[in-house]
Amino acid sequence: MNLVKYISILAICIGSMSVYAQSKESFEKQLLSIQHSWAKVNYELSGNTQEENFEQLEKQTSSLVYLFPQRAEAWVWQGIVQSSYAGAKGGLGALSLAKKAKKSFEKALEIDDAVLLGSAYTSLGVLYHKVPGWPIAFGDDDDAKNLLEKALKLNPDGIDPNYFYGELMFDDGEYKLANEHLLKAKNAPKRASRPLADQYRREEVSTLLTKVEKKLKR
């Protein structure tokens, strides 16, 4: 290989690496922006304003999925936004969004089932727990339990899998198990990149712990 040809190939490789690095940085920034926006919309807005903001946020996640179709994180967050939007919307429109969220989580698992420390399993488990069962929808607490247990294997000390598993156990009347996992959620490590989400999740943990403690005292 002559020197000119070698230098040309090297320049192409370096250029490709630079584009990849910029692309990766762009993805990370967009994902973090979506995460921060979700926390504000989910916890600090309500009514029509919340619905409208979730609609815009869904468009952002769809754009991220379109640009980075092989990044499982994008699919996870599209599903989180879709499922949260469903909860805010309610009615028949909510069911359509819940089905879209299910497909998004399943796609994320297909690409990388350990993505974001099991967040796809956590979120899909919550969806199975929250939506109505057959014949209205696909909700199923047995499936929810199985999915959340897979999430806990990947992230045993995480705030989200422990909170949602504790919530499921509370709803099923398993108050000792609920208490155990909610205490883990209460003491979970803080996530430096998601302070607002952690703040509000810990409030949810404390509220549910109070309910569990009352049940255990009976």
C-alpha angles and dihedrals in degrees: 000000000000121000096249092052091046092051091048092052091046091051091051091050093049090047091051091050090051092051090048091051092049091046092051091048091049091051093050092049093048092047093050090048090053091048092052093045091049092055092052095045095043098046108023104039133061143178121011093345090059093047092050092050092048089052090055091044091052089055089053093051091047089053091050091050090049092052096041107027094161096053107099091198090066091054091048092053093044087056093046091052092045093049092046090048088051091054091050094045102046125182127062092326089061092059092055091051092047090055090050090050091051090054091048093053092046090052090051090051090049090056098040122349092194094053116143091000094301098317092143090057091045095049095043090048091053090049092053089049097047105041122077118265130240132343093025098041144333101278115142127162093204090057090044091054092048093050095046091049089054088051091051091053089056095041109018095168099039121126097225102049091044094047095048094043088050090050091051091049090049092052089049092050095249094133099165092053090044090053092049094053096040090055088052089051090049091055097039118132115267118251108230094204095049109045096147094051090048092050094054095039090055089052089054090049092052093048093051092044089058090054091048093050090053090052092049092052093058 
